[in-house]
């Protein structure tokens, strides 16, 4: 009897150790990846504020707004992921506030992408009026509208969540991880969130479709710059990819819940980590990689900042060469 109890005790301890080891390993791997992506995003944000040409160009101002929202979302998502990994529960009001904050950044990100698509459409289809329509002042107004619309959505979302009485739950910890499924206790709040998400999806899809079609028609005109139109088409397709990856994050929790019902604990955890990296983490760094590497103006400065201005870096001669070429042309 003693040996039987001892064997059961050793098995329990081994399972707990394996579980703890898996949690620590998962946390380290995801945190390292997020740290790298946060460094890239923060460097890109610094780059976009380091030169006057970036601060005075509308598309770079919109890009800064997009990157800011994505960077905050990345840090926020990793924080919640670590809390759920270590099974640390939150109070209901705290989780509701964090969920509303995540919705705010998500809305800002999607609507900013829509604005960037419209900016490229105007640049190609109305090149002579682009400088008068897309000005720094108008871009600032657009960004204010984006944040106001997103804030109104969050206020409505919070009011629907608070419609359910939290008086009995304000000092009670949640039994599960923090997410929309845990705080949308009233069906109306879940219905509103789904409706707003569908609205953003339709808005983004229609905007990209109209912009792409308009650029295709304008490209056939003899007065349109073919290279500019071709580059704008590729940019819009990348915007569509970004929008799709961003919208896919809304089904992450539901997908995890559905998968966990049909897989074992170990397999479900592995799938969860894979989906978290592909759906949540990577899209938040995609904007930096796309614009930082494709844009000829940003690329040399971004590479120099990523190398931390180290002497002997392979990126420094590129920047110096570009400077010499610009001086020579001027």
N, C-alpha and C positions, 0 to 999 in steps of 0.2 A: 504494500500500500504506500509505503514511504517512497519507493522508487517510482511508482506511478505518479504521485503528486509532484515529485521532483522533475520528472520528464515533462509534465504539463507546464510547470513553472518555467522551465528552460525554454520550451516552445513559445510561450507567451512573451518572455523577455526577448527572444530572437526576433519575433514578429514586430515588437515595439522598436527594437533597434533598427531593423530594416526599414520600418516606416519613418523613423526619425532621420535615418541616413538618406532616404529618398527625398524627404522634405528639404533637408539641408542642401543636397545636391541640386535639386530643382531650383531652389531659391538662388543659389550661387550662379547657376548657368543663366537663368533668366535675368538676374540683376546685372551680370556682366554685360550681356547683350544690350540691355536697356541703357546701361551706363555709356557704352560706346555710341549708341544712337543719340542719346541725350547730348553727348559731347559734340557730335556732328551737327545736330540741330542748333545747339547754342552757339557753335562757331559760325554757322550760317546766319543766325540772327545777328551776331556781332558784325559779320561781314556786310550785311545789308544796312547797317547803321554806320559803317566806318567811312563811307564815301558819299560825297554830296550827290553824285549822279544817281545813287540808289535811293537816297532820301527824297529826290525830286522827280522820280519816274513812277508813274502810276502803277505799272505792273509789278514793280519791285515793292511798292508800298502794300499792295494786295498780297503779294507773296509773303511779306513779313507778318501780316495779320494771319495768314493761313498757317505759317510755321509756328507762330506763337501758340495758336490753339492746339496744333498737333503736339507740340512739346509739352504743354500742360497736360493734355490727355495722356501722353505716354507716361509721365511721372505719376499721374493719378491712377492709371490702370495698374502700374507695377506696385504701387502702395497697397491697393486693394487685393492684388494677387498674393502678395506676401502675407497679408492679414488672413486671407482664406487658406493659404498653405499651412500656416501655423495654427489654424482654427481659432483665431482670435475674433470674438464677436463684438459687435458695436451696439450702442443704444439705438433705438428706432429713430429718434429725431436726428442723430448724427448721420446715420445711414441715408435718411431722406435728404439731408442737406448735401451729402456727397453725391448722391444720385442726380439731384437737380444740377449741381455744378458740372457733372459729366455731360448732362444733356445740353447745358449752355455751350460748352466747348465743341460738342458734336455739331450743334446747329450752326455755330460760327464757322466751323470748318467747311461744311457743305455749302452754305450760302456764299462764302468767299470763293469757293471753286466755281459756283455759278457766275459770279461777278467777273472772275478771270476769263471765263469762256466768252462773255459778252464783250470784254475789252479786246480780245483777239478778233472777234467778229467785226467790231467797229474799225480796228486797225487795218483790216484787209478790205472790207467792203466799202468803207468810207474813209480812205486815207487822207483826203484833203480836209475833212472835218474832224479827224481824230484828235488833233492838237487842241481844238476848241471844245470838244465834248469831254474827252478824257483828260482833265486837268488835275493838278494836285489838290486843289480845293474841292472839286467834285468827287475825287477819290476819297478824301476825308469825310465828306458827307455820306458817301456810300458805306464806308466802314461804320460810321455812327448808326446808320439805318440797320446794318447787319447786326450790330450789338443790341440795338433797341428791340428788333424783332425777336432775337434770341432770348433776351431778358423777359420779354412779354410771354414767351412760351414757357419759360421757367416759372414765372410768377403764377401762370395759369396751372401749371403742373403741380406746384406746391399747394395751391389753394385746393385742388382736387384731392391731393394726398391728405391734407389737413382736414378735409371734409369728414374723414373717418376720425373718430375721437382717439387722440393719442394720450389722453389724460391718464389712462391706466397703463400706458406703455412707455411713458416718457422716462421712467427710471428702470425699465426692463430691458435686459439684453436680448438680442435676437438669437434664435436657435440655429440659424443658418448663416451663410455668408451674405455679405451686403451686395444687393443687386436690385434691379427693377422688380423682379418677381417677388422679392421679399418685402418691399415697401408699398407696392401698389395693392393695398388691401381692399380698396374700393374698385369695383369693375369699371366705373366711369373714368378713373385715372388711367387704367390700362388701355381703355378704348381710345381716349384722347391721345395717349402716347403713340399708339399704333397709327391713328389717323394722321398725326403730324409727321411721323416717319414716312408714311406713304406719300404725303404731300411733298416732302423734300425729295423723295426718290423721283416722283413724276416731274417736279420742277427741274431737277438736274438733268433728267433724261430728255425732256422736251427742249431745254436750253441748248444742250450739246447737239441735238439733232438739227435744230433750226440753224445754229451757228455753223455746223459742218456743211449743211446744205447750201447756206448762203455763201460760204467760202468756196465751195465747189463751183457754184454758178459764177462767182466773181473771177475765179481762176481762168475761165474761158474767155474773159474779156481781154482785148489786146492791151488795154491801159493798165492792167493789173500786173504787179510784180510776181512772176511765176514762182521764184524761189521763196518769196515771203509767204505766198499762199500755201505752198507745199509745207513749209515749216509750221504754219498756223494749223494746218490739218493734222499734222503729227502731234502738235501740242494739244489740240482738242481731244484726240484719241487718248493721250496720256491723262488728260483731265477726266475722261470717262472711266479709265481704269482706276484712277485715284478715287473717284466717286463710288465706283462699285465696291472697292475694298473698304472704303469708309462705311458704306451702308451695310456691308456684310457683318460689321462688328455688332450690329443690333440683334443679330440672331445667335450670337456666341453663347449666351447663357442657356437659351432654349435648346441649342444643339448639344451642349454638354449634358443637359438633363436627359435628353432623349438617348444619347449614346450610352450614358452610365447605366441605363436600364437593361441594356443588351450585352454589356461587356463586364468582365471581372474588374475588381478594384485596380489592379496593377495596369491592365490594358487601358482602362478608362482614364487613369492619371496620365499615361503616356500620350494618349490621343488629346487630352485636354492641354498638355504642354505644347504639343505640335500645333494645335489650332490657335492657342494663345499667341504663339510667336508669329504664325502666318496671318492671322486675322486682326490681332490687336497691335502687336509690336511693329511689324514690318511696314504697314501702311503709314504709320506716323513718321517714319524716316524716309519714306519714298519721295516726298516733295523735295527734301534737301538733296537727295541723290539726283533726281531728275533735273532740277533747275541748276544745281551746283555744277554738274558735269556737262550739261547741254549748252548753257549760256556762256558765250565766249567772253563776256564782260565779267561775270562772276567767277568763272573757273580759276583763273590764275590767282586771284586774291583769296579765294576760298582755300585753295591748295596751300598757299603760303601761310594762312592762318591755322590750317590743320597741322602743318609742320611746326607750328609755334615759332616761326621765324628762325629756325635753326640754321646755323651756317653750314654750308655744304649740302644743304637739302637739294634734291633734284628739282624742286618746284621753283626755287629762287631764280635760276637762270631764265626760266620761262617768263616770269614776271618782268625781269629786267629786259628781256628781248622785246616783249610787248611794249614796254615803256619807250624803248628806243625807236620802235617802229612808229608809234604814235607821235613822238616828237619830230621824227623825220617827215611824216606826212603833214603835220601842222606847219 
